């Protein structure tokens, strides 16, 4: 993605997040939609982690639950998890109140790429030191 396109997309992240928070808060969220939102949140988290982090307190639990629906180890899953990690690093207070959900996500990712495994360990180490 070209740099100019990234900057243009970043300007829309808060509006997109407003909409996704409402959808993710739905009591009747089906698994397919939850999977797609988890992937979208991850990609937004890679693009603009600071913007997504502002919403993390409202969505982290459901985001983590939705990530568990991603079964196949592919680029989409990797991006979704990596985006969560980037976002968590920008809002560690949300991690504190949702730590069990984050741990569940990290532990249940079968065979993560080395990069993601290092990121998981780094986040857990930062949390341990607090």
MMTF fields as JSON, N, C-alpha, C and O atoms, coordinates in Angstrom:
{
  "mmtfVersion": "1.0.0",
  "mmtfProducer": "UNKNOWN",
  "numBonds": 519,
  "numAtoms": 520,
  "numGroups": 130,
  "numChains": 1,
  "numModels": 1,
  "chainsPerModel": [1],
  "groupsPerChain": [130],
  "chainIdList": ["A"],
  "bondAtomList": [4, 2, 8, 6, 12, 10, 16, 14, 20, 18, 24, 22, 28, 26, 32, 30, 36, 34, 40, 38, 44, 42, 48, 46, 52, 50, 56, 54, 60, 58, 64, 62, 68, 66, 72, 70, 76, 74, 80, 78, 84, 82, 88, 86, 92, 90, 96, 94, 100, 98, 104, 102, 108, 106, 112, 110, 116, 114, 120, 118, 124, 122, 128, 126, 132, 130, 136, 134, 140, 138, 144, 142, 148, 146, 152, 150, 156, 154, 160, 158, 164, 162, 168, 166, 172, 170, 176, 174, 180, 178, 184, 182, 188, 186, 192, 190, 196, 194, 200, 198, 204, 202, 208, 206, 212, 210, 216, 214, 220, 218, 224, 222, 228, 226, 232, 230, 236, 234, 240, 238, 244, 242, 248, 246, 252, 250, 256, 254, 260, 258, 264, 262, 268, 266, 272, 270, 276, 274, 280, 278, 284, 282, 288, 286, 292, 290, 296, 294, 300, 298, 304, 302, 308, 306, 312, 310, 316, 314, 320, 318, 324, 322, 328, 326, 332, 330, 336, 334, 340, 338, 344, 342, 348, 346, 352, 350, 356, 354, 360, 358, 364, 362, 368, 366, 372, 370, 376, 374, 380, 378, 384, 382, 388, 386, 392, 390, 396, 394, 400, 398, 404, 402, 408, 406, 412, 410, 416, 414, 420, 418, 424, 422, 428, 426, 432, 430, 436, 434, 440, 438, 444, 442, 448, 446, 452, 450, 456, 454, 460, 458, 464, 462, 468, 466, 472, 470, 476, 474, 480, 478, 484, 482, 488, 486, 492, 490, 496, 494, 500, 498, 504, 502, 508, 506, 512, 510, 516, 514],
  "bondOrderList": [1, 1, 1, 1, 1, 1, 1, 1, 1, 1, 1, 1, 1, 1, 1, 1, 1, 1, 1, 1, 1, 1, 1, 1, 1, 1, 1, 1, 1, 1, 1, 1, 1, 1, 1, 1, 1, 1, 1, 1, 1, 1, 1, 1, 1, 1, 1, 1, 1, 1, 1, 1, 1, 1, 1, 1, 1, 1, 1, 1, 1, 1, 1, 1, 1, 1, 1, 1, 1, 1, 1, 1, 1, 1, 1, 1, 1, 1, 1, 1, 1, 1, 1, 1, 1, 1, 1, 1, 1, 1, 1, 1, 1, 1, 1, 1, 1, 1, 1, 1, 1, 1, 1, 1, 1, 1, 1, 1, 1, 1, 1, 1, 1, 1, 1, 1, 1, 1, 1, 1, 1, 1, 1, 1, 1, 1, 1, 1, 1],
  "groupList": [{"groupName": "UNK", "atomNameList": ["N", "CA", "C", "O"], "elementList": ["N", "C", "C", "O"], "formalChargeList": [0, 0, 0, 0], "bondAtomList": [1, 0, 2, 1, 3, 2], "bondOrderList": [1, 1, 2], "singleLetterCode": "X", "chemCompType": "L-PEPTIDE LINKING"}],
  "groupTypeList": [0, 0, 0, 0, 0, 0, 0, 0, 0, 0, 0, 0, 0, 0, 0, 0, 0, 0, 0, 0, 0, 0, 0, 0, 0, 0, 0, 0, 0, 0, 0, 0, 0, 0, 0, 0, 0, 0, 0, 0, 0, 0, 0, 0, 0, 0, 0, 0, 0, 0, 0, 0, 0, 0, 0, 0, 0, 0, 0, 0, 0, 0, 0, 0, 0, 0, 0, 0, 0, 0, 0, 0, 0, 0, 0, 0, 0, 0, 0, 0, 0, 0, 0, 0, 0, 0, 0, 0, 0, 0, 0, 0, 0, 0, 0, 0, 0, 0, 0, 0, 0, 0, 0, 0, 0, 0, 0, 0, 0, 0, 0, 0, 0, 0, 0, 0, 0, 0, 0, 0, 0, 0, 0, 0, 0, 0, 0, 0, 0, 0],
  "groupIdList": [1, 2, 3, 4, 5, 6, 7, 8, 9, 10, 11, 12, 13, 14, 15, 16, 17, 18, 19, 20, 21, 22, 23, 24, 25, 26, 27, 28, 29, 30, 31, 32, 33, 34, 35, 36, 37, 38, 39, 40, 41, 42, 43, 44, 45, 46, 47, 48, 49, 50, 51, 52, 53, 54, 55, 56, 57, 58, 59, 60, 61, 62, 63, 64, 65, 66, 67, 68, 69, 70, 71, 72, 73, 74, 75, 76, 77, 78, 79, 80, 81, 82, 83, 84, 85, 86, 87, 88, 89, 90, 91, 92, 93, 94, 95, 96, 97, 98, 99, 100, 101, 102, 103, 104, 105, 106, 107, 108, 109, 110, 111, 112, 113, 114, 115, 116, 117, 118, 119, 120, 121, 122, 123, 124, 125, 126, 127, 128, 129, 130],
  "secStructList": [7, 7, 2, 2, 2, 2, 2, 2, 2, 2, 6, 6, 2, 2, 2, 2, 2, 2, 2, 2, 2, 2, 2, 2, 6, 7, 6, 6, 7, 7, 2, 2, 2, 2, 2, 2, 2, 2, 2, 2, 2, 2, 2, 2, 2, 2, 2, 7, 2, 2, 2, 2, 2, 6, 6, 2, 2, 2, 2, 2, 2, 2, 2, 2, 2, 2, 2, 6, 6, 7, 7, 1, 7, 1, 2, 2, 2, 2, 2, 2, 2, 2, 2, 2, 2, 2, 2, 2, 2, 2, 7, 2, 2, 2, 2, 2, 2, 6, 2, 2, 2, 2, 2, 2, 2, 2, 2, 2, 7, 6, 6, 7, 7, 2, 2, 2, 2, 2, 2, 2, 2, 2, 2, 2, 2, 2, 2, 2, 2, 7],
  "xCoordList": [0.856, 0.0, 0.904, 1.828, 0.641, 1.439, 1.248, 0.191, 2.269, 2.243, 1.089, 0.449, 0.826, -0.278, -1.611, -2.466, -1.79, -3.024, -3.155, -4.251, -2.041, -2.076, -2.533, -3.354, -2.003, -2.385, -3.855, -4.542, -4.33, -5.745, -6.608, -7.602, -6.231, -6.986, -6.972, -7.991, -5.834, -5.729, -6.762, -7.272, -7.065, -8.027, -9.438, -10.266, -9.709, -11.031, -11.126, -12.222, -10.004, -10.001, -10.957, -11.713, -10.967, -11.908, -13.378, -14.145, -13.762, -15.155, -15.449, -16.519, -14.499, -14.668, -14.777, -15.617, -13.932, -13.951, -15.277, -15.804, -15.816, -17.13, -18.157, -18.942, -18.153, -19.124, -18.842, -19.758, -17.562, -17.21, -17.506, -17.891, -17.332, -17.642, -19.115, -19.463, -19.972, -21.412, -21.727, -22.47, -21.17, -21.43, -20.879, -21.554, -19.665, -19.014, -19.73, -19.626, -20.447, -21.183, -22.523, -23.197, -22.906, -24.184, -24.23, -23.257, -25.354, -25.539, -25.67, -25.395, -26.088, -26.329, -25.33, -25.709, -24.081, -23.022, -22.699, -22.303, -22.869, -22.566, -21.065, -20.328, -20.631, -19.198, -18.524, -17.387, -19.195, -18.6, -18.326, -17.253, -19.288, -19.104, -18.026, -17.207, -18.026, -17.011, -15.611, -14.683, -15.455, -14.15, -13.718, -12.573, -14.625, -14.293, -13.953, -13.05, -14.663, -14.364, -13.003, -12.237, -12.695, -11.393, -10.257, -9.248, -10.421, -9.411, -9.318, -8.222, -10.461, -10.482, -9.821, -9.019, -10.153, -9.538, -8.025, -7.273, -7.593, -6.159, -5.467, -4.395, -6.079, -5.494, -5.492, -4.529, -6.564, -6.597, -5.557, -4.943, -5.365, -4.36, -2.945, -2.078, -2.709, -1.401, -1.223, -0.124, -2.296, -2.259, -2.192, -1.396, -3.025, -3.145, -3.386, -4.475, -2.384, -2.603, -3.034, -3.797, -2.552, -2.933, -4.423, -5.074, -4.955, -6.383, -7.249, -8.266, -6.857, -7.623, -7.526, -8.492, -6.364, -6.144, -7.119, -7.442, -7.584, -8.546, -9.854, -10.581, -10.144, -11.392, -11.193, -12.155, -9.964, -9.626, -10.386, -10.774, -10.601, -11.348, -12.761, -13.32, -13.331, -14.699, -14.76, -15.789, -13.664, -13.745, -12.781, -12.891, -11.851, -10.797, -11.332, -10.908, -12.253, -12.801, -13.406, -13.064, -14.296, -14.957, -13.978, -14.11, -13.006, -11.987, -11.221, -11.0, -10.822, -10.102, -10.968, -10.501, -12.217, -13.133, -13.281, -13.272, -13.414, -13.579, -12.332, -12.434, -11.165, -9.926, -9.878, -9.263, -10.509, -10.519, -11.261, -11.071, -12.105, -12.831, -11.959, -12.353, -10.785, -9.877, -9.062, -8.15, -9.38, -8.755, -7.533, -6.548, -7.577, -6.508, -5.357, -5.567, -4.14, -2.958, -2.641, -2.073, -3.008, -2.744, -2.411, -2.34, -2.207, -1.841, -2.92, -2.604, -4.184, -5.265, -5.212, -5.332, -5.035, -4.968, -3.743, -3.833, -2.615, -1.381, -1.564, -1.18, -2.147, -2.372, -3.332, -3.129, -4.363, -5.346, -4.702, -4.932, -3.905, -3.234, -2.156, -2.032, -1.393, -0.327, -0.921, -0.388, -2.02, -2.7, -3.201, -3.126, -3.715, -4.126, -2.928, -3.022, -1.82, -0.62, -0.124, 0.224, -0.088, 0.337, -0.588, -0.142, -1.868, -2.859, -2.721, -2.767, -2.553, -2.387, -1.168, -1.186, -0.115, 1.098, 0.87, 1.65, -0.195, -0.525, -1.545, -1.81, -2.116, -3.106, -3.008, -3.854, -1.973, -1.751, -2.795, -2.968, -3.485, -4.53, -5.675, -6.293, -5.959, -6.99, -6.522, -7.331, -5.223, -4.671, -4.87, -5.21, -4.664, -4.798, -6.188, -6.333, -7.198, -8.569, -9.066, -10.141, -8.296, -8.695, -7.571, -7.483, -6.717, -5.516, -5.829, -5.152, -6.834, -7.182, -7.572, -7.237, -8.27, -8.67, -7.46, -7.366, -6.538, -5.323, -4.499, -4.005, -4.356, -3.601, -4.239, -3.542, -5.551, -6.267, -5.978, -5.768, -5.97, -5.681, -4.25, -4.012, -3.309, -1.9, -1.639, -0.927, -2.209, -1.98, -2.645, -2.11, -3.793, -4.542, -4.147, -4.697, -3.213, -2.711, -1.714, -0.621, -2.083, -1.223, -0.176, -0.499, 1.066, 2.203, 2.255, 2.231, 2.324, 2.448, 3.809, 4.774, 3.868, 5.142, 6.083, 5.642, 7.383, 8.382, 8.208, 8.302, 7.957, 7.777, 6.643, 6.794, 5.529, 4.369, 4.629, 4.203, 5.311, 5.657, 6.524, 6.33, 7.471, 8.304, 7.454, 7.662, 6.505, 5.633, 4.789, 4.66, 4.213, 3.44, 4.298, 3.876, 5.497, 6.39, 6.738, 6.794, 6.968, 7.307, 6.162, 6.384, 4.957, 3.788, 3.599, 3.33, 3.738, 3.582, 4.671, 4.408, 5.88, 6.975, 6.705, 6.923, 6.24, 5.901, 4.808, 4.877, 3.811, 2.719, 3.242, 2.847, 4.116, 4.666, 5.44, 5.412, 6.122, 6.949, 6.139, 6.669, 4.88, 4.061, 3.546, 2.843],
  "yCoordList": [-1.17, 0.0, 1.236, 1.335, 2.139, 3.358, 4.224, 4.198, 4.978, 5.811, 6.814, 7.036, 7.414, 8.381, 7.709, 8.296, 6.486, 5.758, 5.446, 5.508, 5.112, 4.835, 6.059, 5.955, 7.202, 8.433, 8.763, 9.207, 8.549, 8.78, 7.83, 8.247, 6.562, 5.581, 5.899, 5.749, 6.332, 6.652, 7.685, 7.635, 8.612, 9.659, 9.103, 9.744, 7.916, 7.3, 6.342, 5.911, 6.012, 5.0, 5.336, 4.455, 6.549, 6.817, 6.582, 6.044, 6.978, 6.769, 5.283, 4.807, 4.559, 3.113, 2.441, 1.564, 2.851, 2.266, 2.526, 1.642, 3.728, 4.016, 2.988, 2.494, 2.669, 1.717, 0.29, -0.45, -0.08, -1.441, -1.698, -2.806, -0.694, -0.839, -1.171, -2.045, -0.486, -0.743, -2.17, -2.885, -2.573, -3.924, -4.976, -5.96, -4.77, -5.746, -5.872, -6.903, -4.843, -4.855, -5.572, -5.775, -5.95, -6.617, -7.953, -8.707, -8.232, -9.493, -10.687, -11.822, -10.433, -11.519, -11.489, -11.627, -11.312, -11.253, -12.671, -13.516, -12.934, -14.282, -14.457, -13.484, -15.716, -16.021, -15.51, -15.044, -15.589, -15.132, -13.631, -13.178, -12.877, -11.433, -11.12, -10.225, -11.853, -11.648, -11.897, -11.146, -12.942, -13.225, -12.071, -11.624, -11.595, -10.501, -9.215, -8.48, -8.95, -7.763, -7.917, -6.955, -9.105, -9.338, -9.073, -8.467, -9.522, -9.288, -7.799, -7.25, -7.156, -5.717, -4.923, -4.026, -5.247, -4.558, -4.748, -3.816, -5.956, -6.212, -5.37, -4.814, -5.282, -4.464, -2.985, -2.268, -2.539, -1.146, -0.921, 0.144, -1.926, -1.837, -1.764, -1.13, -2.401, -2.298, -0.925, -0.369, -0.388, 0.9, 2.075, 2.996, 2.032, 3.17, 2.672, 2.862, 2.039, 1.454, 2.457, 2.113, 3.687, 4.695, 5.006, 5.189, 5.066, 5.359, 4.2, 4.415, 2.987, 1.813, 1.647, 1.244, 1.957, 1.801, 2.624, 2.247, 3.726, 4.567, 3.826, 4.16, 2.825, 2.068, 0.726, -0.001, 0.411, -0.925, -1.331, -2.491, -0.399, -0.715, -1.206, -1.987, -0.747, -1.126, -2.429, -3.106, -2.788, -3.9, -5.049, -6.085, -4.902, -5.916, -7.305, -8.281, -7.406, -8.72, -9.394, -10.534, -8.701, -9.305, -9.527, -10.504, -8.643, -8.829, -10.125, -10.919, -10.33, -11.557, -12.794, -13.792, -12.727, -13.848, -14.111, -15.263, -13.059, -13.199, -13.776, -14.52, -13.441, -13.993, -15.509, -16.194, -16.024, -17.482, -18.207, -19.41, -17.499, -18.109, -18.277, -18.963, -17.661, -17.773, -19.048, -19.101, -20.054, -21.368, -21.577, -22.17, -21.109, -21.358, -20.386, -19.176, -20.915, -20.055, -19.502, -20.195, -18.259, -17.602, -16.138, -15.709, -15.376, -13.967, -13.165, -12.285, -13.462, -12.722, -12.912, -11.951, -14.141, -14.426, -13.746, -13.125, -13.863, -13.243, -11.73, -11.156, -11.092, -9.645, -9.278, -8.279, -10.074, -9.783, -9.832, -8.95, -10.85, -10.98, -9.917, -9.329, -9.676, -8.674, -7.281, -6.495, -6.987, -5.707, -5.548, -4.459, -6.633, -6.59, -6.252, -5.405, -6.907, -6.669, -5.235, -4.602, -4.728, -3.335, -2.377, -1.395, -2.679, -1.832, -1.907, -0.886, -3.116, -3.309, -2.545, -1.993, -2.516, -1.81, -0.304, 0.385, 0.203, 1.629, 1.934, 3.099, 0.884, 1.078, -0.09, -0.985, -0.068, -1.183, -1.261, -2.321, -0.173, -0.234, -1.145, -1.81, -1.181, -2.099, -3.543, -4.443, -3.76, -5.105, -5.566, -6.725, -4.677, -5.042, -5.571, -6.573, -4.91, -5.322, -6.473, -7.017, -6.847, -7.945, -8.961, -9.648, -9.05, -9.871, -11.341, -11.973, -11.882, -13.294, -13.561, -14.611, -12.628, -12.8, -12.749, -13.52, -11.838, -11.757, -13.04, -13.578, -13.524, -14.762, -15.929, -16.754, -15.994, -17.054, -17.01, -18.045, -15.81, -15.635, -16.073, -16.8, -15.633, -15.952, -17.452, -18.03, -18.074, -19.497, -20.369, -21.413, -19.947, -20.773, -20.579, -21.247, -19.688, -19.531, -20.664, -20.654, -21.616, -22.764, -22.385, -21.908, -22.602, -22.36, -20.941, -20.756, -19.935, -18.563, -18.374, -19.066, -17.451, -17.114, -16.592, -16.055, -16.757, -16.35, -14.899, -14.571, -14.037, -12.611, -12.401, -11.653, -13.053, -12.888, -13.508, -12.968, -14.613, -15.24, -14.3, -14.196, -13.623, -12.643, -11.483, -11.01, -11.036, -9.932, -10.354, -9.596, -11.558, -12.072, -12.062, -11.562, -12.616, -12.692, -11.305, -11.089, -10.378, -9.012, -8.36, -7.726, -8.515, -7.936, -8.572, -7.874, -9.88, -10.563, -10.14, -10.008, -9.93, -9.476, -8.065, -7.789, -7.188, -5.824, -5.876, -5.166, -6.709, -6.831, -7.36, -6.874, -8.34, -8.945, -7.919, -7.963, -7.008, -6.02, -4.874, -4.095, -4.772, -3.663, -3.949, -3.122],
  "zCoordList": [0.0, 0.0, 0.0, 0.807, -0.875, -0.977, 0.265, 0.896, 0.603, 1.809, 1.8, 2.828, 0.651, 0.553, 0.86, 1.524, 0.381, 0.664, 2.151, 2.707, 2.791, 4.226, 5.006, 5.917, 4.649, 5.352, 5.131, 6.051, 3.926, 3.638, 4.458, 5.053, 4.49, 5.26, 6.753, 7.428, 7.266, 8.692, 9.122, 10.242, 8.238, 8.595, 8.812, 9.459, 8.274, 8.421, 9.609, 9.969, 10.211, 11.267, 12.417, 12.825, 12.96, 14.062, 13.683, 14.481, 12.485, 12.05, 11.876, 12.255, 11.305, 11.127, 12.492, 12.695, 13.414, 14.754, 15.461, 16.137, 15.309, 15.899, 15.45, 16.26, 14.175, 13.617, 14.098, 14.455, 14.1, 14.505, 15.979, 16.349, 16.811, 18.24, 18.42, 19.214, 17.696, 17.786, 17.339, 18.011, 16.223, 15.706, 16.659, 16.962, 17.125, 18.002, 19.343, 20.008, 19.737, 21.005, 20.905, 21.915, 19.714, 19.502, 20.238, 20.239, 20.854, 21.581, 20.634, 21.023, 19.399, 18.449, 17.295, 16.132, 17.618, 16.612, 16.147, 16.951, 14.84, 14.368, 14.145, 13.984, 14.14, 14.09, 12.83, 12.886, 11.71, 10.454, 10.493, 10.095, 10.967, 11.089, 12.123, 11.917, 13.231, 14.267, 13.713, 14.012, 12.91, 12.28, 11.394, 11.459, 10.575, 9.661, 10.415, 10.016, 11.486, 12.287, 12.965, 13.032, 13.465, 14.102, 13.119, 13.479, 11.894, 10.853, 10.536, 10.426, 10.389, 10.096, 11.216, 10.953, 12.462, 13.598, 13.597, 13.881, 13.276, 13.213, 12.161, 12.398, 11.014, 9.945, 10.319, 10.045, 10.938, 11.405, 12.501, 12.575, 13.346, 14.394, 13.849, 14.45, 12.729, 12.076, 11.444, 11.447, 10.909, 10.221, 11.201, 11.022, 12.224, 13.151, 14.576, 15.119, 15.186, 16.514, 17.582, 18.484, 17.485, 18.475, 18.406, 19.435, 17.194, 17.021, 17.498, 18.158, 17.17, 17.59, 19.108, 19.756, 19.667, 21.111, 21.943, 23.069, 21.409, 22.136, 22.411, 23.346, 21.594, 21.714, 22.421, 22.666, 22.741, 23.218, 24.477, 24.616, 25.386, 26.6, 26.317, 27.086, 25.218, 24.849, 24.056, 24.057, 23.375, 22.421, 22.668, 22.012, 23.584, 23.683, 23.987, 23.368, 24.925, 25.276, 24.043, 23.731, 23.346, 22.194, 21.043, 20.305, 20.879, 19.842, 20.103, 19.188, 21.351, 21.689, 21.462, 20.913, 21.882, 21.659, 20.162, 19.728, 19.384, 17.932, 17.273, 16.298, 17.793, 17.236, 17.383, 16.566, 18.395, 18.611, 17.497, 17.317, 16.745, 15.63, 14.39, 13.447, 14.379, 13.234, 13.397, 14.222, 12.633, 12.809, 11.918, 12.359, 10.697, 9.738, 9.949, 10.028, 10.039, 10.136, 8.756, 7.912, 8.54, 7.263, 7.528, 8.68, 6.459, 6.616, 7.34, 8.142, 7.065, 7.728, 9.237, 9.997, 9.661, 11.096, 11.701, 12.759, 11.039, 11.527, 11.678, 12.697, 10.674, 10.726, 11.856, 12.545, 12.044, 13.09, 14.473, 15.3, 14.718, 16.013, 16.193, 17.268, 15.159, 15.232, 15.466, 16.249, 14.783, 14.985, 16.409, 16.978, 16.991, 18.396, 19.278, 20.167, 19.033, 19.847, 19.712, 20.709, 18.508, 18.301, 19.05, 19.644, 19.007, 19.663, 21.182, 21.868, 21.696, 23.138, 23.645, 24.745, 22.842, 23.276, 23.414, 24.07, 22.798, 22.887, 23.986, 24.284, 24.589, 25.655, 26.632, 26.635, 27.454, 28.368, 29.481, 30.082, 29.764, 30.795, 30.353, 31.185, 29.065, 28.562, 28.704, 28.928, 28.574, 28.753, 30.195, 30.436, 31.138, 32.554, 32.866, 33.566, 32.354, 32.668, 31.797, 32.048, 30.779, 29.884, 29.722, 28.704, 30.731, 30.63, 30.352, 29.541, 31.009, 30.807, 29.355, 28.807, 28.737, 27.338, 26.413, 25.458, 26.703, 25.889, 26.031, 25.04, 27.258, 27.474, 26.735, 26.143, 26.772, 26.065, 24.572, 23.939, 24.02, 22.597, 22.29, 21.326, 23.105, 22.865, 22.987, 22.166, 24.004, 24.247, 23.181, 22.808, 22.701, 21.756, 20.297, 19.421, 20.02, 18.648, 18.424, 18.99, 17.62, 17.345, 16.308, 15.22, 16.66, 15.76, 15.204, 13.987, 16.079, 15.554, 14.888, 15.211, 13.979, 13.355, 14.438, 15.454, 14.204, 15.206, 15.627, 16.81, 14.658, 14.949, 15.951, 16.917, 15.722, 16.599, 17.973, 18.995, 17.99, 19.264, 20.11, 21.321, 19.475, 20.183, 20.711, 21.828, 19.903, 20.327, 21.527, 22.488, 21.48, 22.619, 23.885, 24.928, 23.78, 24.942, 25.463, 26.674, 24.565, 24.957, 25.728, 26.759, 25.234, 25.911, 27.283, 28.26, 27.358, 28.639, 29.625, 30.82, 29.134, 29.998, 30.524, 31.703, 29.665, 30.098, 31.161, 32.164, 30.942, 31.91, 33.248, 34.308, 33.194, 34.411, 35.24, 36.469, 34.573, 35.259, 35.872, 36.664, 35.516, 36.037, 37.425, 38.005]
}
